[in-house]
Amino acid sequence: MLIRILAFLLETIFFLLIGASLLRAWMNWTRVNMRGQPGIFVLAITDWLVKPLRRVLPASLGKARIDWASLIAAAVLALAYGLLWSLLFGVLLGVAHWSPDLGISALFNLLVFALKMLVRVALQTMMILVIGFAILSWVQPGSPAYVLLGRLTEPLLTPLRRIVPSIGGVDLSALVLILLLQIGLMVLG
């Protein structure tokens, strides 16, 4: 029971940090103002890692529309989560015996674990944004939160709107995107 609680807490902390780093990159890519919420929160919990990365990365990377420092921060956090998870739970579960034959295999498994965590957090974060956008479109379509979520979800919803027709004046693109994100999570397993 204690191991499950520890695993839950560890995953929650890293999910929040990785999600904030990915959201920071996405907000910068969509040109969302970071001076309002959730920008202030995202900056507050990611600056400790993103700012040092910006100083280390070549200046040519900083001029691109892609926020490489935030993406690299998310990847570093996913790797740290994988490493910490394998160290903690390998020791706690009594499977922490290492041999040179396991070195490459362990490194590969760590990279796959980190990549899966990164993709899962990205898909779940986007699903939260789309669900929030869909709910606000019914309840409070004029609110500032609706506008913000609209800007964050628009790059993914616009291509779907070209394919999925509105039925009875209802835009079903958000529902289709939620289904696609859920399928992505199922495939990720």
C-alpha positions, 0 to 999 in steps of 0.5 A: 500500500505504501509503495502505491501511495509513493508511486502515485505521489511521484507520478503526480508531481512529475505529471504536473512539472512535465505538463507545465513544461509542455504547456509552456512550450505550447503557449509560446508556440500559440503566442498566448500571453504568459502574463495572465493565468495559467501563464503565471503559474506555468512560469512559476513552476518551470522557471527553475529548469527552463531559464538555465536551459535557455542560457545553455542552448545556442541563441539560434534555437531561441529565435525559432517559434518552438520553445526548445528550452521548455521541450527539453525541460519536459524531456529532462523531467521525464527522464528524471521521473523514469530514473527515479521511478526505476531506482526507488521501486527497483530497490523497494521491490528487490529487483535492483541487481545490475550487470553490464549486460543490462546496461544498454537494455536498462538505458533503452528501457529508461528512454522508452519509459520517459518517452511514453510518459512525455507523450502520455502527459501531452495527450492528457494535458491536451484532453483536459484543455479540449474538455474545458474548452467544450464545457465552456463553449456550452456554459460561458462562451464569452469568458476570458477562459474560453478565449484562452482555451480556444487559442490553445486548442485551435491548432488541433481543432481547425483541421478537424473542422474541415473534415467533421461537419457541424450537425444542427449548429453543433461543432463536433470537432472537440468531441472527435479530438477527445476521441482521437486523444483517447485512442492515442492513450489506448495505443500508448498503453 
